Amino acid sequence: MTDVQYVAPRTLDEAVKAFAAASGAAKILAGGTDLLVQMRAGILKPGLIVDIKKIAEMTAVEELKDGGFRIGAAVAGAVLRDHARLKKAWPGVVEATNLIGSTQVQGRATAGGNLCNGSPAGDSVPAMVAAGAIVTIQGPKGRRDLPVEKVPAGPGRLNLTPGEIVVCFTLPARPKGSSDAYLRMIPRTEMDIAVVGCGVSLTMDKGTVTAARVGLGAVAPTVLLVEEAGKALVGSKVGAGGLDDAALAKAAAACSAACRPIDDKRGTIAYRTKVAGVLLKRTAAIAAERAGRN
Ligand SMILES: Cc1cc2nc3c(=O)[nH]c(=O)nc-3n(C[C@H](O)[C@H](O)[C@H](O)COP(=O)(O)OP(=O)(O)OC[C@H]3O[C@@H](n4cnc5c(N)ncnc54)[C@H](O)[C@@H]3O)c2cc1C
């Protein structure tokens, strides 16, 4: 077995330098819950591991002056769960991150690692897409921002250039009457990979939906932003029974239409396509109910 070098820089600049200098032979280590499993299985054999968990900027959750939040890419899910103000503003993002693995896994696993692993079924990604999260990336040529849905390029592939590291996620400020939710369908009760994952974020004003975004996971080569589903919800009235049935049906149909899933042991194409619509209805109902309380 070849030696693996390990570095744990204290600054992002040092991390980028070490990562870029290894020109493709290095891997970033956040929680390691994907990376170490893949190394043990012999799928990955990096010459250098760059541990980012000692970099202050990447391990902090910051509430911004405008009411938004900046979540470091190396913050563990358990830390997000314990952040009361983040949980109040973005319960869907927090619940999605906390569906990842077990209590032990959540003590390590990060949203940055979930995104950068590149799985179309990563649980935090559809919730981040629904939230409109902006991802800050730093590489040898400087910093840039990308909407989270533009980061994955395909299963296990990202739109990052060599040497680039995901630094943080920025969640926007929430207008009054806003909330979000995430649900996934798995064949078991926990510790499984989503057959479909759905994130919905919406804003309501005097009983009418004024903004909505929908993220769908595990139904295409990358997590999807389903713009048509969000549009179908906007303008709909929320009555005593919750969201308007016609708007929900239209949004569900948009989700099913967006699906380009694989057939595998967890679910057929027809099953995933149907479940995408069902989950949209359930997730939107939870988001609307939460938004009504804010
Ligand atoms: C028992 C178990 C159960 C699991 N259950 C689930 C589940 O229910 N849902 C789910 O979605 N996932 C699940 N996973 C997968 C895994 O836990 C998640 O994908 C997790 O979010 C990965 O985060 P991490 O910090 O551990 O990433 P790491 O393993 O540290 O990194 C993952 C990949 O991303 C790269 N990377 C990490 N951070 C960055 C960065 N900032 N910039 C650039 N590249 C980076 C790494 O080099 C690596 O290739 C499970 C894993 C295990 C072992």
The ligand as a MOL file (V3000), in Angstrom:
LIG
                    3D

  0  0  0     0  0            999 V3000
M  V30 BEGIN CTAB
M  V30 COUNTS 53 58 0 0 0
M  V30 BEGIN ATOM
M  V30 1 C -23.4890 4.6490 7.9360 0
M  V30 2 C -23.6690 5.7830 6.9300 0
M  V30 3 C -24.9310 6.2430 6.6780 0
M  V30 4 C -25.1250 7.2740 5.7500 0
M  V30 5 N -26.3990 7.7470 5.5390 0
M  V30 6 C -26.6000 8.7530 4.6670 0
M  V30 7 C -27.9020 9.2910 4.4760 0
M  V30 8 O -28.8890 8.8560 5.0750 0
M  V30 9 N -28.0500 10.3050 3.5760 0
M  V30 10 C -26.9870 10.8360 2.9000 0
M  V30 11 O -27.1820 11.7640 2.1160 0
M  V30 12 N -25.7450 10.3400 3.0640 0
M  V30 13 C -25.5170 9.3320 3.9370 0
M  V30 14 N -24.2500 8.8450 4.1240 0
M  V30 15 C -23.1340 9.3930 3.3520 0
M  V30 16 C -22.3340 10.4940 4.0730 0
M  V30 17 O -22.4400 10.3910 5.4740 0
M  V30 18 C -22.7890 11.8930 3.6340 0
M  V30 19 O -22.6820 12.0460 2.2430 0
M  V30 20 C -22.0300 13.0040 4.3670 0
M  V30 21 O -22.7490 14.2240 4.3020 0
M  V30 22 C -20.6220 13.2250 3.8470 0
M  V30 23 O -20.0470 14.2780 4.5860 0
M  V30 24 P -18.5640 14.1800 5.1600 0
M  V30 25 O -18.2890 15.4670 5.8210 0
M  V30 26 O -18.3730 12.9730 5.9710 0
M  V30 27 O -17.7700 14.0780 3.7960 0
M  V30 28 P -16.3120 13.4340 3.4470 0
M  V30 29 O -16.3820 11.9710 3.5030 0
M  V30 30 O -15.2740 14.1060 4.3040 0
M  V30 31 O -16.1820 13.9490 1.9700 0
M  V30 32 C -17.0280 13.4780 0.9410 0
M  V30 33 C -16.4500 13.8680 -0.4150 0
M  V30 34 O -16.5180 15.2690 -0.6050 0
M  V30 35 C -15.1990 15.8410 -0.7180 0
M  V30 36 N -15.2610 17.0720 0.0800 0
M  V30 37 C -15.6830 17.1520 1.3710 0
M  V30 38 N -15.7570 18.4370 1.7430 0
M  V30 39 C -15.3400 19.1870 0.6830 0
M  V30 40 C -15.2140 20.5800 0.4570 0
M  V30 41 N -15.5130 21.4880 1.4070 0
M  V30 42 N -14.7740 21.0080 -0.7550 0
M  V30 43 C -14.4690 20.1030 -1.7350 0
M  V30 44 N -14.5970 18.7640 -1.5790 0
M  V30 45 C -15.0250 18.3090 -0.3820 0
M  V30 46 C -14.2460 14.7880 -0.1640 0
M  V30 47 O -12.9670 14.8620 -0.7410 0
M  V30 48 C -14.9680 13.5060 -0.5680 0
M  V30 49 O -14.7230 13.2110 -1.9190 0
M  V30 50 C -24.0070 7.8210 5.0530 0
M  V30 51 C -22.7300 7.3290 5.3200 0
M  V30 52 C -22.5420 6.3350 6.2490 0
M  V30 53 C -21.1490 5.8300 6.5310 0
M  V30 END ATOM
M  V30 BEGIN BOND
M  V30 1 1 1 2
M  V30 2 1 2 3
M  V30 3 2 2 52
M  V30 4 2 3 4
M  V30 5 1 4 5
M  V30 6 1 4 50
M  V30 7 2 5 6
M  V30 8 1 6 7
M  V30 9 1 6 13
M  V30 10 2 7 8
M  V30 11 1 7 9
M  V30 12 1 9 10
M  V30 13 2 10 11
M  V30 14 1 10 12
M  V30 15 2 12 13
M  V30 16 1 13 14
M  V30 17 1 14 15
M  V30 18 1 14 50
M  V30 19 1 15 16
M  V30 20 1 16 17
M  V30 21 1 16 18
M  V30 22 1 18 19
M  V30 23 1 18 20
M  V30 24 1 20 21
M  V30 25 1 20 22
M  V30 26 1 22 23
M  V30 27 1 23 24
M  V30 28 2 24 25
M  V30 29 1 24 26
M  V30 30 1 24 27
M  V30 31 1 27 28
M  V30 32 2 28 29
M  V30 33 1 28 30
M  V30 34 1 28 31
M  V30 35 1 31 32
M  V30 36 1 32 33
M  V30 37 1 33 34
M  V30 38 1 33 48
M  V30 39 1 34 35
M  V30 40 1 35 36
M  V30 41 1 35 46
M  V30 42 1 36 37
M  V30 43 1 36 45
M  V30 44 2 37 38
M  V30 45 1 38 39
M  V30 46 1 39 40
M  V30 47 2 39 45
M  V30 48 1 40 41
M  V30 49 2 40 42
M  V30 50 1 42 43
M  V30 51 2 43 44
M  V30 52 1 44 45
M  V30 53 1 46 47
M  V30 54 1 46 48
M  V30 55 1 48 49
M  V30 56 2 50 51
M  V30 57 1 51 52
M  V30 58 1 52 53
M  V30 END BOND
M  V30 END CTAB
M  END
